[in-house]
Structures are given as structure tokens and as C-alpha cells.
Amino acid sequence: MRSYFLLLLPISLLLAPHALGADEALEKDSSADTADPFGWKMIYEKDGVKAYQHFTGDSKLAEFKGTGYIAEDFYKVVAVYADTSRAQEWVSDCGEAAELEDKGEGMKICYNYTKLPWPATDRDFVYRETWRFDPVAKSMQVIIKSEPHPDKPPPQKGDKVIRGELLYSEFNALYVSPKETKVMVRIHADPKGSLAPSIVNLVSRTWPWESITNLRKQSVYAKGYDELTNKIKKNYPFAETEG
């Protein structure tokens, strides 16, 4: 999957998606605020995307979450997110994306290389994606966490890249209607290196908007996803409802 980052940083300053639980997370964007029992604070709304910020424990690195709607078929949106081979078409600053290993049962190990403008050092990430489909709720949840893999060992001293860590990231897609899908992306990541947390937090504020608008454009306008879309639809059918 792309993942990433799939859901993958603006990937511009390196991060990925985190969440509550598929449906609960997707439904928790109606209020802004300090009253949110989960501690999320709405920081802006732009182009139909609502962005939130949250701090966990003693971490100085903020978590970010975004929610929005995409005027496209649920399975097409999931296919775009899942197609690692085309991640460079829409994932910001993505220099390389690859699936390293399919571990079965909805789990795979992926790689993402993020190109950053000088003088910042490029980042890369190796992570496990765990896919969970709910046929009754008509939702897909992808949980992403860093995990080592022998095919992409950590960079060595002198390499021009720093291995970042995805502490917890998540992507959710929820069927709304035949041509409307609600998505939620959430990320808590540590880019490592010498970047100050305050700088990472400042730059990462745009990540929710950038991630969803890029996914929206790719889902609505990009061609060539029919085969994967049909495959996902066949493997993950919605539950039949009475009436």
C-alpha cells in the first residue's frame, strides 16, 4: 500500500496518520475543541478539510488529524491509497515508495523515502500496515507503525538520509454513498535528527489538508485504477442489508 504514507509527510516534513477507531474517529469531527473528550483542538478548516492537533503524554511532537469528503466511489479511494506503485503521483515529496513484504492477513511491510529541500536531510520510513475492513459499517481502517525489515536496514553514518519513526498512524475510509467517501487521516511521527519539535509542529500543520486534498484529486481525476478497484471490491464486499 502506499502507503503512506501511504497515508503516508506533507510528507514534506515527514509524518503519517493516527486514530481512534474506524467509525468513532470518522464521526468525531463535528465539534472544534477543548471540550473534545479526546483532547483534540480544531486548528483550521480549508477546502472542506477539518484539521486537528493533539498532544499525548510527555511528547513535544504534536499529533495531527484531518477529516474530509471525497466525491468518488469508496473502493476507488481505497485503491488509490493502497497502490504503492503510484504513490509518487500524489504523496507530497515522495521520492520512493515500495511494498517490501506481504505478510498476509491484511498486513504488509512498506517503505517510503521522503525528499526534503536543502538544507534539511531526507527522511525514510519502514513500517507495517495493518488493514481492517468492516463490511457492516462499510469502512476500511489502516494502522501504520514503524517496523524494521532486512531489505531496508537503517542508514549508516555518512548516508544522506535519516530514518524517521512512525509512532502511530492511521487512515480511515467510510462509505457514505455511491459517489461519496468520508476519510480521516491521523499521524504521530518522530522525524528524528536535529529538527526542533516546535519547527516540526509548525510545518506539519498543513499535513491534514495536503494529504486529503492530494488524495481527493488523485481519486477523482486519475485513471488506471479499475483493476485494483475491482479486486478490492471483490475481496472486501459490503454486508447485505435487509430492505
C-alpha positions in Angstrom: 0.0 0.0 0.0 1.1 3.4 -0.3 1.1 3.8 1.7 2.0 6.5 3.1 2.1 7.1 3.8 0.7 5.6 2.2 -1.2 7.8 4.1 1.8 8.1 4.1 4.6 13.5 5.1 3.2 16.7 4.0 5.3 14.2 3.6 7.0 17.4 3.4 8.1 17.4 6.9 7.7 13.9 7.4 4.9 12.4 9.0 1.9 9.9 8.6 -1.9 9.1 10.0 -3.2 8.0 13.7 -6.6 7.4 15.0 -9.3 6.5 17.5 -11.1 3.6 15.9 -12.5 3.5 12.4 -16.1 4.7 12.8 -15.6 6.6 16.0 -12.7 8.6 14.6 -14.7 9.4 11.4 -17.6 10.7 13.4 -15.6 12.9 15.8 -15.1 15.9 13.7 -18.4 17.8 14.3 -17.0 20.0 17.2 -13.9 22.0 17.4 -12.4 21.9 20.8 -11.3 21.9 24.1 -14.5 20.1 25.0 -13.4 17.2 22.9 -13.0 14.3 25.4 -10.0 13.0 23.5 -8.2 16.4 23.7 -8.3 17.3 20.0 -8.3 21.0 19.2 -9.5 22.2 15.8 -6.8 24.4 14.2 -8.4 25.2 10.8 -10.9 24.3 8.1 -9.9 24.7 4.5 -11.4 23.3 1.2 -13.8 21.1 3.2 -10.9 19.6 5.3 -11.0 20.0 9.1 -7.7 19.8 10.8 -7.0 19.0 14.4 -4.0 18.9 16.7 -3.4 17.0 19.9 -0.5 16.3 22.4 -0.1 12.9 24.0 1.8 12.3 27.3 5.2 14.0 27.5 5.7 14.1 23.8 6.6 17.6 22.4 5.6 16.4 18.9 2.0 17.0 18.1 -0.3 14.5 16.6 -2.4 15.8 13.7 -5.7 14.6 12.3 -7.8 15.6 9.3 -11.3 14.7 8.1 -13.0 15.4 4.8 -15.1 14.1 2.0 -14.1 12.8 -1.5 -16.7 12.7 -4.3 -15.7 9.3 -5.5 -16.5 5.6 -5.0 -15.3 4.1 -1.7 -13.4 1.3 -3.4 -11.7 3.7 -5.8 -10.5 5.8 -2.9 -9.1 2.8 -1.1 -7.4 1.6 -4.3 -5.6 4.9 -4.7 -4.4 4.8 -1.2 -3.4 1.1 -1.5 -1.4 1.4 -4.7 2.2 1.9 -3.5 3.5 1.8 -7.1 1.7 5.1 -7.9 2.3 6.9 -4.6 4.7 9.4 -6.2 1.9 10.7 -8.3 0.1 12.2 -5.2 2.1 11.8 -2.0 4.0 15.0 -1.4 7.8 14.8 -1.6 7.7 11.1 -2.1 11.0 10.0 -3.7 10.3 6.3 -3.4 7.6 4.0 -2.2 7.6 0.2 -2.1 6.0 -2.8 -0.6 8.7 -4.9 0.9 6.7 -7.9 2.1 3.2 -9.1 2.1 2.8 -10.9 5.4 -0.8 -12.0 4.8 -3.9 -11.5 6.8 -4.1 -7.8 5.8 -0.5 -7.0 6.9 2.4 -5.8 4.9 5.7 -4.0 5.4 6.3 -0.9 3.3 9.0 1.7 2.6 8.8 5.4 2.0 11.6 7.8 1.1 10.8 11.5 1.6 12.8 14.1 -0.3 13.3 17.4 1.7 14.6 20.7 0.4 18.1 21.8 1.3 19.5 22.2 3.9 17.2 19.6 5.5 18.2 16.0 5.3 16.0 13.5 3.5 14.0 11.0 5.7 12.9 7.4 5.1 10.5 5.2 6.9 10.0 1.4 7.2 6.6 0.4 8.6 3.9 -2.2 9.0 0.5 -1.6 7.6 -2.5 -3.5 9.2 -5.7 -3.4 7.1 -9.1 -3.9 8.8 -12.3 -4.0 6.8 -15.8 -3.7 8.4 -18.4 -5.0 5.9 -21.3 -3.8 8.1 -20.0 -0.3 8.8 -18.7 -0.2 5.2 -15.3 1.1 6.4 -11.6 0.4 5.9 -9.0 1.2 8.5 -5.3 1.1 8.0 -3.0 1.2 11.1 0.6 2.1 10.4 3.6 1.8 12.8 7.3 1.6 12.2 8.8 -1.8 12.0 12.4 -2.9 10.8 12.9 -5.0 7.8 16.1 -6.6 6.4 15.5 -5.3 2.9 15.8 -1.7 4.2 18.4 -1.6 7.0 18.8 1.7 9.0 21.0 4.3 7.2 24.7 4.3 8.2 26.8 7.2 9.3 27.5 9.3 6.2 24.4 8.4 4.4 22.3 11.4 3.2 19.1 10.2 4.8 17.7 9.9 8.4 15.4 7.0 9.4 12.3 8.5 10.9 9.8 6.7 13.2 6.1 6.4 12.8 4.9 6.1 16.3 1.3 5.5 15.2 -0.5 6.5 12.1 -3.9 5.7 10.6 -6.1 6.1 7.6 -9.9 5.5 7.6 -12.3 5.5 4.7 -16.1 5.3 5.3 -18.7 4.7 2.6 -21.3 7.5 2.5 -23.0 7.0 -0.9 -22.0 5.5 -4.3 -20.1 8.7 -5.1 -19.1 10.0 -1.7 -16.5 8.7 0.8 -15.5 10.2 4.1 -11.9 9.9 5.0 -9.8 10.5 8.2 -6.1 10.7 8.4 -4.1 10.9 11.6 -0.4 10.9 12.3 2.1 10.9 15.2 5.7 10.7 13.9 9.2 11.5 15.0 11.4 12.7 12.1 14.5 12.2 14.3 17.6 14.3 13.5 18.1 17.8 14.9 14.8 19.4 13.9 13.2 21.2 16.9 9.8 19.9 17.8 8.3 23.4 17.5 9.5 23.6 13.9 8.2 20.2 13.1 4.8 21.0 14.6 4.6 24.3 12.8 5.3 22.9 9.4 3.2 19.8 9.9 0.0 21.9 10.4 -0.6 21.7 6.7 -0.3 17.9 6.6 -4.0 17.1 7.1 -5.2 19.4 4.4 -2.4 18.4 2.0 -2.9 14.7 2.5 -6.7 14.8 1.9 -6.7 17.2 -1.0 -4.0 15.3 -2.8 -5.9 12.0 -2.2 -9.1 13.7 -3.3 -7.5 14.9 -6.6 -6.0 11.5 -7.4 -9.2 9.6 -6.6 -11.4 11.8 -8.7 -9.2 12.5 -11.7 -6.5 9.8 -12.0 -7.2 6.9 -14.4 -5.9 3.3 -14.4 -7.2 2.1 -11.1 -10.0 -0.1 -12.4 -8.3 -3.4 -12.0 -7.2 -2.8 -8.4 -10.6 -1.2 -7.5 -12.5 -4.3 -8.8 -10.1 -6.6 -6.9 -10.6 -4.8 -3.6 -14.4 -4.7 -4.2 -14.4 -8.5 -4.8 -12.2 -9.3 -1.8 -14.0 -6.9 0.6 -17.7 -6.9 -0.2 -20.2 -4.9 1.9 -22.6 -6.9 4.0 -26.0 -7.3 2.5 -28.7 -5.3 4.3 -32.3 -6.1 4.7 -34.9 -4.0 3.0 
